[in-house]
Amino acid sequence: MSGYWRPFPLPERGLLKKLAKAALAEDLGLGDITTNAIIPAGRKAQAVITSKDDGVLAGIPLAREVFQLLDRHSRVHALVN
């Protein structure tokens, strides 16, 4: 799969935001009881997601929109080689 990449048109930002809101509403509902019980409010976190093998990376624009809805100061950097 190395070297193969075919761009496609991305949905407009308004649609991405609508999808992100719907996904969060379904997933979060009234909140995560365990998270609320053990993680202090306002706690900041950082994550790195890596793959051990070649694959297809999809959904970055939607993931970025989800994180922006949760925290407008969030940043998503997709490093693909």
N, C-alpha and C positions, 0 to 999 in steps of 0.2 A: 504494500500500500504506500510505501515511501515515495514521495514525489508527486502523488496524485491529490489534486485539490481542485474542486470545481465550485466557484462562487455561485450563490443564488441570491435573489432579492430578499431582503429582510422585511418583516412586517413593519408597518409604521409604528412609531413610538407609542401612540395612543392605544393601539391594539396590544402591544407588549405590556403596557401598564395595566390594561384591563385583564389580560391573562394572568399577570402576576398577582393582582388583587384577588382574583378568583381562586388561584392556587393557595394563597395565604389564608383566605377565609375558610377554605375546605380543610387545610392542614392544621391551622392553629385553633380554629373554633374559639373556645373560651380561654385558650392558653394551654400550656404544658405544665401540668401539676408538678411533675418531678423537677423540671427546670426552675419553676417558681420557688420551690421549696429549698433548693440547694445552691442556686447561683444568685448572688446579690444583684438587685436592680442597678442598672447602669454599668454593669461589668462589661468591659471591652475584651474582644478576643481577636485572634489572628489565626488563619489556617492556610495550609499549603496542601493542595490535592495533587498527587502524582500518579502516574500510570507506570506499571512495570513492563508494559509491552505496547506495541503499536496499536492504534485504535482510531476511532472517529470521535472527535470532540464536537459536540453540538449543544446548542442552547445557551451560549455565552451571553447574547444580548438579553435573553429572558432572565437568566440568573442575575445579571447586573441590575436589571429593573427590580427584581425581588429584594436584593440587598439594599438598593436605594430607598425602597418603600419602608424597610425595617429601620434604616439609619441613613439619613441623607448625606452623612459624612463618609459612608463606606466606599471602598475602592475595590474594583475587580480588575486584576491584570491576568490576561491569558497569555502564557508563554508557551508557544508551540514551535517546535522545530522539525 
